[in-house]
Amino acid sequence: MAMSQANEIRPGRGIEGRRSQRVLLRIPIQVRAQFEDDAPITEETTTLEVNAHGGLIALAMKVHMGQKLFLKNWSTAIVQECRVVHVREKPMGKSDVGIAFPMAMAKFWNIEFPPSDWKPYIR
């Protein structure tokens, strides 16, 4: 996927409406979720794209909108709380799950994001 595709305009929300730039990046993470009275469940997975306010992750476990998750970035060993803001289930394989941090946490991903005035090259 090209960088311009990562910044495609989606209905109701253009590039200008984003809080932070998205970066296509696979980072190994651990996701921990708590379901009702059950023991916590963990899953090893990767990000699909990240931004200062959250990201998009591939997830096999079934989660719902608003659910609290805890992510562990293996490269930094930092654990961060987030919530599920989008779920796109796929018939086969892992679902795409959008997550949001309570506040901007750019340092969690351990990368430098493009400046806020950066505009991608779109043909």
Salt bridges, closest charged atoms under 4 A:
GLU8 OE2 - ARG10 NE 3.41
GLU43 OE2 - LYS94 NZ 3.76
GLU49 OE2 - ARG22 NH1 2.78
ASP96 OD2 - ARG88 NH2 2.46
ASP96 OD1 - LYS90 NZ 3.37
